[in-house]
Amino acid sequence: MKFSLFLSVSFALATMARPLAIRQVRTDANAPPAAAVLAAAVTPAAVAPASSVTSIVVVVTATTVVNLAQPTAAPAPPANTAAPAPQANKPVANAAAAKADDPSQSSTTLSPQLIQKTPDGSGGNATGQSLSLTSKNNFINFCNEKTLTDGKQAVNGSTCNGIVMGDIPAKTNIPSAKFAFPANGDTSIVANTSFVVRLNVKRMQTGVFTNSSVAFLGAPQQLNKDGEIIGHTHIVIQALPSLDSTEPRDNTQFAFFKGVDGAAKNGEVQVTVADGLPAGFYTLASINTAANHQPALVGIAQHGHLDDMVYFTVKAKGK
């Protein structure tokens, strides 16, 4: 094991012959190396005269225990270990970069340095404004006695997801999207004929997605090296009774849905609707999400919409 050892010893010559016993006090094995400081207890064989001064300071940059007098195997770590101190946000290249074996992700103890102190908003709240829930432990037990999401889609009944929201982009990196085809009000598409949807996406790294069957909402949102949300987009087409319909849609029903697996090329993604659509009226919308399929989260309340929607008409052949 590699370590650095610094001893500072000052004492009277009269005490040099006295044997000293040194023992180390173990620190948290999960603590970062810079914080791994082991204290030394010094016990002279006999009480030194008042005129003599004995001081020993031992600093070992290591995460395991070493018995200086008699090396043996390191003792087992304590049952409950604290998470390491938080580090500055480091954007990652893709969703796979957040590894489960990261020591900070294996501890089951919430680091006190990570506890947020968000107030309930009662101080000067506007008329009709609701008070926020508050927590002294970041809501880590919010899903207690509830059915956990656990990477599964909530097909039958609701679930509770305890995964944190994650990295939030700066307001200069709020993603946006705009359909290039079909345009709003388009009438050029012929029924049951293949066509290609084209969507322009900005300020978002597309083409990164996890297995939605087992990792749905299963990890926090992440940012890339440019501070952009790492994720992917989808397109969904829904039928309308008419273009001027004001009836809210049943969002369990859709005429076409596709998650866009590939990354945007020159800012554009394309999806082929191979079988086309029956004649009728439709909406086409984008759904921009993080890698684990959660809606993209941004850092300010007032902003433009992150997605786009257009209305178009599919005409029967010959009309």
N, C-alpha and C positions, 0 to 999 in steps of 0.2 A: 504494500500500500504506500502511495506517495503522500508525504506530508511535510510541512515546514514547521520547524520548532524554534522558538526563541525563548531563551532563558535570561532573565535579569536577576542576578543574585548579588545582594550586598549584605555583608555580615562581618562581625568582628572576628579577628583571628582566633579569639578564644573559643569560638563556636565551630571552627572548621572541622574539628574532630568529631563533632556530634553527628550521629547518623540521622538522616532525614527520611521520612516516609512520604512518598508522593503518590497520590491517587487522582485519577481523572473522574470528572463528573460528566456523564454522557449528555450530549445535546440531542435534539430531535434529528433523527436520521434523514428526515425529509427536508430539513432546512437547507437553503442554498449554501454553497461552499463558503461564500464571503461571510456568512453569519455563523459558521460552525466554530464556535469558541468553546473550548473546554477549560473549565476552571480547575485549579490544582489546590488541594488541601495539603498544607505542610505541617508535619508533626515532629518536632525535635524530640530526641530520646529523653531529654530532661529539660526542665524549664530553663530557658536562657536567662542570663543576668539582664537586669533592666537596661544595662548600658549597651547590650548587643541588639542588633537589628537583623532580622531575617525576613527576606521577602523573595518570593519566587512567583513569577508570572509565566504561565504556559499558554501559548496560543497555538492551537493545532488546526490547520485548515484541512479538515477531513470530516467525513460523515459517518465514520464508524469509530468504535472505541478501541484504543490501544492501551494496554497495560505496560507502562514504561519499564517496570521492574521485571515483569515476567509475561512476555507476549502469549496471549491465548486467543481463542476464537471470540469474536465480538458477541456480546449478549444480544438476545432477541430484542427488537424494538418494542416500546410500550404499546399497549393496545390502542390507545387513542393518540394520534399524532396530529399536530396542527398543520394546516396547509402553509406552504411557503409564502413569503411576502409577495404582493402583487408586483408584476413587472409592467413596464410601459407597453402599450398596445403595439404588437408587431404583426402587421398584415401578412397573410400567408398567400402562397401562389394558388392553392386550390383547397377544396374542402378536406381532402385526405391528409393535409398537413397537421391537423389537430389530432395527435395520436393519443390513444387511450392509455398508453403506458407512461405518459407525461406524469411525473410525480405529483404535480398540482392537481391532476385529474383522478388520482387514485386515492387521495385522502378523503375520508368520510366526515371530516371536521371542517366546518366553515371558518375560514380565517377571519378574525375580528377586523382586520384591515380592509376586508371586502364588504363589510356591512354598510348598506346605504341608509341614510337617515331622511328619507323622503317624507315631508310633512303631509298632513291630511288636507291641506289647502284651506283651513278654516280662517286663516288670517286675511281678512279683507276679501273673502270670496264674493263673486258676483251673485246677484239675485238668481235663484234657481240652480246655482252650481252645486253639484253633489260633492260630498266629502270623499276623499280617497281612502281606501283601505291602507293601513300602515302595518309595519312588521318590525320587530327587533332582530329578526334573523333572516331577512331577505325572502320571507315566505317559503323557507325550505321545506316546511311540513304542510304546505297549503293543500296538497292532494291526499292528506291523511284520511283513511277510510273511504276513499273514492277509487273508482276503476281507473287505473293508470293507462295512459296512451301507449307507452312502452313500444313505440315504433310502429304501431298498427293504426290503420285508418278506422275511424269511428263509423263503421257500417251499421252496426246494431247498437243503438244507445250512445249516450255521450260518454266522454272520458275526461280525465284530468291530466294535463301535461306539466311536469315539474321542471322541464329543461329551461334554462335561462334564455333571455332574448338574444344576447350576444352583442357583437360589434355593431355600432350605429354609425353610418357615414356622415360626413360633414354636409352642410346644406348645399355646398357646391357639387356634391356627388349624388344628388337625388336622381334616380333613374327616370327616364321617360321613354315613351314609345309612340310611334305614329304609323298607321297603315299606309303603304304605298299602293297596294291593290288588294281587294277592291276599295275604291274611294267611297266616301260617304255619298249615298244616293245613287250608287252605280246600278245600271240596268243592262250591262253588257253580257252578263253570264247567262248561258243557255242551260236549261234543265238537263240534269243527268249527264253533264259533260265535265270532264276533268278541268280544273283550273288551279292556279298557284297563288296562294296567299303570300304577300310580301310585307314584312314588318320591319321598320327601322327602329333600332334600340340604341340609346345613348347612356353613358355613365353607368354601365353595368357589365360585369364579366359574365357572358352567357355560356351555355354548353356544359355546365357543371351540375350534376344531379345525382342523388343517392337512390338506393332501392326503395321505392315507395311502399313496398309490401312489408318491409321489416325495419326501415329506418325513417318512417314518416314522422316529421317534427322531432326527430331524435337527437339533434345537435344544434348549437347556437348558430345564428347568422354570423358569417365571417366576411372580412374585407380583403381584397388583394393588395398588392404593393402600391397601387395607385389610389387606395382608399375606396374602391368601388365594391359594391355588393357582389359576392360570388354566388352565382345561381343559374337560373335558366328561365325561359319564358314558355308560355303555352298559348295556343289559340283555341277559342271555343265559339261555335256557331249555334245560335238558337233560333228556332222558328217563331214568327210573330203572326197573330191573326190579321194585323194590318200595320202599316208604317206609323199610323197615328194612335196605336193602342196605348192606353195608360194603365193597363192591368199588369201588376208585378209578375215576373216570370217564375215558373217552377224551376229552380236551379238544380234539381235532380235530373232534369230532362234537357237534352241537347241533341242537335242534328249532327254535330261533328266536334270532336275534341282531340287535340294532339299536343303532347309535350314536345318541345323542340329540343332534340338531343344535341345537335351540333352548335358550335359557337357561331356567332354572327360573322359574316364576311363583309368587310367594308361597312360595318354597322347594320347590315341587313340579314334577317333570317327569312327562310322560305319554307313553306309547307304545301305539299300537293294534296288537294282534295280529289283523290283519284276517281271516285265514282260520281263526283258532282253532287248536286242537290235537286230535289223535286222543285217544281215551280212554286214560288211563294215569296214571302217577305221574311227577312232575316236580320239579326244583329250579329256582328263579328266583333269579338273582344279579345284583348291580350290579357294574360295573367302573369305578371312578373313576380318571381319568388326567389327565395334563397335556396341553397343547395338541397336542404331537407324539406323543401316544398312548402315552407311557411311563407305567408305574404311578406313582401319586402318591407323592412322597417326603416324609417328615416328619423332624423333627429330634431325636426321642428314640426309644430302643429299646423301652421298655415303654409300650404304648399300646393302646387298644381297636382293633377292626378298622375299617378305613376304609370297608368295603362291607357290604352286607347280603345274606342268603340266606334264602329260605323254601322249604318243601316244600308241595306242594299236589297235589290229585287232580282230574283231569278225568274227568267221568262221561259215559257214553254216554247219548244221548237216551232219556228215559223211565225212567231208573234213578235 
